[in-house]
Amino acid sequence: MTEKNTKNSVGIVKTSTQFFKESLKLDCGAVLKNYEICYETYGTLNQDKNNAVLVCHALTGDQHAAGIYNKSDKKPGWWDNMIGPGKPIDTNALFVVCPNNLGGCGGSTGPLSSNPDTSRPYGPDFPIVTVRDWVESQKNLAKHLKIENWAIVIGGSLGGMQVLQWAIDYPDKVRHAIVIAAAPRLSTQNIAFNEIARQAIRSDPHFHAGHFYGENVVPSRGLKVARMIGHLTYLSDDILHSKFGRDLRKGKIDFGYEVEFEIESYLRHQGESFVGRFDANTYLLMTKTLDYFDPAASHDGDLTKALSNCESHFLVISFSSDWRFSPSRSLEIVRALLENNKDVIYSQIESELGHDSFLLPIPQYHRVI
């Protein structure tokens, strides 16, 4: 699915769609009678089918992890610095699969899809999915691709949580689990940030209880605020200060409420660009999925018990300035694995770039991978 490119890129790629006619029972009790998964692949599956890598995307990610869609496309996939010939996830040796999660807005079945019961978009009626539901749908995709087990399952943030769930649910199908900038469950503060973002969207007058598609409007104000809140938590105070400080756009104070500081301009730009590429109902859904993740809950809150059956070789990575998913949260995972005498390597990467570090080409980080 890739066009050869000699500049350490997977080149021109395309998205594939797999329709599953089999029903999928979700953790919430709802049943999807059928569903679609959109995905991209890079590299070639070898004859033994033992070189496959599953890349799990984070909250606002999608299946477009690497490459470009056409020669005039100036924005490559979200992890293009990580995936490609000679890169840490080397497509000369590995076959990489990146799906868009159920409930997403990258083409997989979600709020934007047609509800077979109404012939209208699901909107807010799309059932809330869990990380376990994603793993089940990804397992079905692997079966379609004739992949019996994964050489590596890798992801950052919410993607790292999917890696953990894979290692727990299907220990014999994940040889190497790479968990980056993640946590075994959200802190109270993180749940609070997500709720503020959801309330910003739900209180937008254009939200229409989630049925805004039929009104030909978008709850853009609420979605902008939600993105601004989220994006701010992905960056460290140090990087914000070094990039923007207290710089004024006009060099002077205007004594008003329009954009004056450079950081205000930056956040508004992030919010406005997000509205054009992401669905509000999907954002609500994904943040709830993030809130609900807690594999230890079914083991009396004991993470060590939750990870006791894992068989993977683990690499756990954190970033020094990440306060959203701090290094101490990664160490909770490491300790639970060590208490089970599991094979685990831990690396804390020095970075001033905050939670977003997992997306960036930091040399030490790439060397560790």
Secondary structure as the mmCIF struct_conf table of DSSP 4:
data_model
#
loop_
_struct_conf.conf_type_id
_struct_conf.id
_struct_conf.beg_label_comp_id
_struct_conf.beg_label_asym_id
_struct_conf.beg_label_seq_id
_struct_conf.end_label_comp_id
_struct_conf.end_label_asym_id
_struct_conf.end_label_seq_id
STRN STRN1 THR A 2 THR A 2
BEND BEND1 THR A 6 SER A 9
STRN STRN2 ILE A 12 VAL A 13
STRN STRN3 SER A 16 PHE A 20
BEND BEND2 GLU A 22 GLU A 22
STRN STRN4 LEU A 24 LYS A 25
TURN_TY1_P TURN_TY1_P1 ASP A 27 CYS A 28
BEND BEND3 GLY A 29 GLY A 29
STRN STRN5 VAL A 31 LEU A 32
BEND BEND4 LYS A 33 ASN A 34
STRN STRN6 TYR A 35 TYR A 42
BEND BEND5 GLY A 43 GLY A 43
TURN_TY1_P TURN_TY1_P2 GLN A 47 ASP A 48
BEND BEND6 LYS A 49 LYS A 49
STRN STRN7 ALA A 52 CYS A 56
HELX_LH_PP_P HELX_LH_PP_P1 HIS A 57 HIS A 57
TURN_TY1_P TURN_TY1_P3 LEU A 59 THR A 60
BEND BEND7 GLN A 63 GLN A 63
BEND BEND8 ALA A 66 GLY A 67
STRN STRN8 ILE A 68 ILE A 68
BEND BEND9 TYR A 69 ASN A 70
TURN_TY1_P TURN_TY1_P4 LYS A 71 SER A 72
TURN_TY1_P TURN_TY1_P5 TRP A 78 MET A 82
STRN STRN9 ILE A 83 GLY A 84
TURN_TY1_P TURN_TY1_P6 PRO A 85 GLY A 86
BEND BEND10 LYS A 87 PRO A 88
STRN STRN10 ILE A 89 ASP A 90
TURN_TY1_P TURN_TY1_P7 THR A 91 ALA A 93
STRN STRN11 PHE A 95 PRO A 99
HELX_LH_PP_P HELX_LH_PP_P2 ASN A 100 ASN A 101
TURN_TY1_P TURN_TY1_P8 LEU A 102 GLY A 103
BEND BEND11 CYS A 105 GLY A 110
TURN_TY1_P TURN_TY1_P9 PRO A 111 LEU A 112
BEND BEND12 SER A 113 SER A 113
STRN STRN12 SER A 114 ASN A 115
TURN_TY1_P TURN_TY1_P10 PRO A 116 SER A 119
STRN STRN13 ARG A 120 PRO A 121
HELX_RH_3T_P HELX_RH_3T_P1 GLY A 123 ASP A 125
BEND BEND13 PHE A 126 PHE A 126
HELX_LH_PP_P HELX_LH_PP_P3 PRO A 127 ILE A 128
HELX_RH_AL_P HELX_RH_AL_P1 VAL A 131 HIS A 144
TURN_TY1_P TURN_TY1_P11 LEU A 145 LYS A 146
BEND BEND14 GLU A 148 ASN A 149
STRN STRN14 TRP A 150 GLY A 156
TURN_TY1_P TURN_TY1_P12 SER A 157 SER A 157
HELX_RH_AL_P HELX_RH_AL_P2 LEU A 158 ASP A 169
HELX_RH_3T_P HELX_RH_3T_P2 PRO A 171 LYS A 173
STRN STRN15 VAL A 174 ILE A 180
BEND BEND15 ALA A 181 ALA A 181
BEND BEND16 PRO A 184 ARG A 185
HELX_RH_AL_P HELX_RH_AL_P3 THR A 188 ARG A 202
TURN_TY1_P TURN_TY1_P13 SER A 203 SER A 203
BEND BEND17 ASP A 204 ASP A 204
TURN_TY1_P TURN_TY1_P14 PRO A 205 HIS A 206
HELX_RH_3T_P HELX_RH_3T_P3 HIS A 208 GLY A 210
TURN_TY1_P TURN_TY1_P15 HIS A 211 HIS A 211
HELX_RH_3T_P HELX_RH_3T_P4 TYR A 213 GLU A 215
TURN_TY1_P TURN_TY1_P16 ASN A 216 ASN A 216
HELX_RH_AL_P HELX_RH_AL_P4 SER A 220 TYR A 234
BEND BEND18 LEU A 235 LEU A 235
HELX_RH_AL_P HELX_RH_AL_P5 ASP A 237 LYS A 243
TURN_TY1_P TURN_TY1_P17 PHE A 244 ARG A 246
STRN STRN16 LEU A 248 LEU A 248
BEND BEND19 ARG A 249 LYS A 252
BEND BEND20 PHE A 255 GLU A 258
STRN STRN17 PHE A 261 PHE A 261
HELX_RH_AL_P HELX_RH_AL_P6 GLU A 262 VAL A 275
TURN_TY1_P TURN_TY1_P18 GLY A 276 ARG A 277
HELX_RH_AL_P HELX_RH_AL_P7 ALA A 280 TYR A 292
HELX_RH_3T_P HELX_RH_3T_P5 PRO A 295 HIS A 299
TURN_TY1_P TURN_TY1_P19 ASP A 300 GLY A 301
HELX_RH_AL_P HELX_RH_AL_P8 LEU A 303 ALA A 306
TURN_TY1_P TURN_TY1_P20 LEU A 307 ASN A 309
BEND BEND21 SER A 312 SER A 312
STRN STRN18 HIS A 313 PHE A 319
TURN_TY1_P TURN_TY1_P21 SER A 320 SER A 321
BEND BEND22 TRP A 323 PHE A 325
HELX_RH_AL_P HELX_RH_AL_P9 PRO A 327 GLU A 339
TURN_TY1_P TURN_TY1_P22 ASN A 340 ASN A 341
STRN STRN19 VAL A 344 ILE A 349
HELX_LH_PP_P HELX_LH_PP_P4 GLU A 350 GLU A 350
BEND BEND23 GLU A 352 LEU A 353
HELX_RH_3T_P HELX_RH_3T_P6 GLY A 354 LEU A 359
BEND BEND24 LEU A 360 LEU A 360
HELX_RH_AL_P HELX_RH_AL_P10 PRO A 363 VAL A 368
#
